[in-house]
Amino acid sequence: MAQPELSVLVPTYGRTATIARLLTRLCDQTLDPSRFEVIVVDDGSLEPIALNAGDYPFALTLLRQDNAGPGAARNAGVAHANANWTVILNDDAVPADDLLERHLARSRTVGPQVAVLGTFRFTAQASKSPFVQVLANSDLLFDFPRLKSGAHLGWSFFWTCNLGLPTQVLRDNPFDSANFREAIVEDVELGYRLEKQGWRVLHDGTLVCEHDHVLEAAGYFRRMVRLGVNMARMHAKHQDPALLHLRENRQISGFLASAQQNVEAYHATFHKVQARLAALDKDHFGRALPQELLRQVSQLVRQMGTLCYWRGVLLEHEGHDPFSVLDRGPVTGELVSIVAVSYNALARTQRCVEALRAAADPRHPTELVFVDNGSSDGSAEWLAAQSDIRLVRNPDNRGAPLARNQGLALARGRWIVVMDNDAMVGPGWLHRLLTHAQSDAKSGCIGPVSNRAAHGQQVPFDGAADSHALDVHARQWGEANHRRARSQNILTSFCLLFRRELLDAIGGFDGTFSPWGFEDDDFTLRAALAGFRNRVALDVFVLHEHYENAAKSARHDELLARNWARFAHKWAGREDVPYGDYKAIEPALLGGVDGARLYVPLGGGEQPRSALPATLLERTAKA
């Protein structure tokens, strides 16, 4: 048999009927069947593809491999190609009768280092789906409506749905099947590498092939998640900021933080849009959508597709899709350690504990760890008598930072809460905080809002301080602000939830700020500098009782003034920074902070971590 002039390469997986239809259509090609061969590569179908080469007028080769993705399948097929020019098709392609004849003719006239892209529009049958009409009339999937025949295009148009190029080029530049196993990005990644060598893509609108596939909205959005995953891999491989649409001077951490915020903010909108699209497909099937409706729907799909793309980037970079928690809620059954310090405020401690007990959620088991700082009002004795409290009794007042560290050293939970003993939680507080924490793979410190708090966490509250009024307000507040959050580097610690990994990374509170004041600013700042993302959970209200007397309030004001100077000296290297001017501290943090400054041992001589990159402080002020 004479050597074929054209090799047609088709990877397939689990679609016996689909590949059979394509081969039947190839029997009708105007190009003499002796002049082309077809190579089908079964990519590990669970039920192996069965084809009889004798049923076809052209040479047919069927290869089988363990499932490794279409890139690996094409690499295997190219190794068996006998022609100098290869045309790659999808298995759901519907080729025009003259497709191969035109491909062969174009291969003889095209210039050097040029791949040839034909058309791949949806079939009339597939276009009965309104959602397919949206895709067909936009660039949401391909961009054929805007492509001009004869135009030279870049790597992002290296689409292997109907693409011809020299066989030897594919042998010399195989698809990267190790990094890109899926049927997405694996083709344009090769196009990217070829463009670096000087290759371009020529669009020829006379090379007609149609796409016999109905893609529904749910499938499209899943595809966009995988696009994000694989584009993140491509960015990691080539270190080109443009691949993720990053500005040259923007760090990936900032991009990921922004993506996380947007994914959470538009989660509910996404599900509403997806439901509307499903209804559209059902109600308008078989009818042409008006142009204005096409435009509106295309805009919605683009926005929600971008959202899914961000989900994929987050999944690849951080190993977590926020929707896994936003859809189903936080993981249940993981122990949460609640650490609090008491000092001569028995009634407040009792109210704090009773509120915790009343708000207990069987989905989220807790342990209560109290550290008493030498109380003389019976607080230690009362705490010791509680069967559900683990107690550390200090003979004297060691200050809040060191006492908290004692409690943290005993904490056994996957999640940890530090709180003041004059804080009172309401129903659902822990579930909501855990939702915020688990939605973000890089979450650090999560703080609620309150009637008394610093750093913009204070909100109006004119209710009574009794448990019933608190329960009603906390429920209403949570419903009205459901899952709302604000990114913020510095938080106050009247109630603060964080993951075990944060404690491992930065240790505990800095005793420099004993007995009280700015130890929480320091702790949450260190968390942010260590790469964790802190936030205010705007849907969680925790009551923070007011000072019982003016003397204590005045004493705290004195401590705040003194410890601001210590805070400024630690982070800016000078004590004369105006009180509350966090912006003045930022320059000293640019360029990185040594790990020794971020890690504070709980006690026992833990070793400090290595240097970590710095992130900018947000402008916050002590309220």
ABEGO torsion letter per residue (X at the ends): XBBBABBBBBBBBGBAAAAAAAAAAAAABABBAAABBBBBBBBGBABBBBBBAAABABBBBBBBBBBAEAAAAAAAAAAABABABBBBBBAABBBBAAAAAAAAAAAAABBBGBBBBBBBBBBAAAAABAAAAAAAABAAABAAAABBBGBBBBAAABBAABBBBBAAAAAABBBBAAABABBBGAAAAAAAAAAAAGBBBBBBAABBBBBBBBBBAAAAAAAAAAAAAAAAAAAAAAGBAAAAGBBAABBAAAAAAAAAAAAAAAAAAAAAAAAAAAAAAAAABGBBBBAAAAAAAAAAAAAAAAAAAAAAAAAAAAGBBAAAAAAAEBBBGBBBBBBBBBBGBAAAAAAAAAAAAAABBAABBBBBBBBBBGBAAGAAAAAAABAABBBBBBABBAEAAAAAAAAAAABABABBBBBBAABBBBBGAAAAAAAAAAABAABBBBBBBBABBBGGABBBBABBABAAAAAAAAAAAAAAABGBBBBBABBBAABBBBBAAAAAAAEBBBAAAOABEGAAAAAAAAAAAAGBBBBBBAABBBBBBBBABAAAAAAAAAAAAAAAAAAAAAAAGBAABBBGBAAAAAAAABGEBBAAAABBBAEGGBBBBBBBBBBBBBBBBBX
